[in-house]
């Protein structure tokens, strides 16, 4: 994304996080914005994957604890 396409936003960081971000940016020769954007993309992608997994299992029949425990024992997990 070019700077012209970017949206400016104010984010308040803990001082320790800000310092760590500055150090990481300097060592990696990347901007702090690039690092934050990548981290946000990853976090949102994980949320999207989690929600998709929940949706895909929504129609599964519930399994009570005793049945679940018996299944784990039967397949050798426990």
Buried (B, 14 or more C-beta within 10 A) or exposed (E): EEEEEEEEEEEEEEEEEEEEBEEEBEEEEEEBBEBBEEEEEEEEEEEEEEEEEEEEEEEEEEEEEEEEEEEEEEEEEE
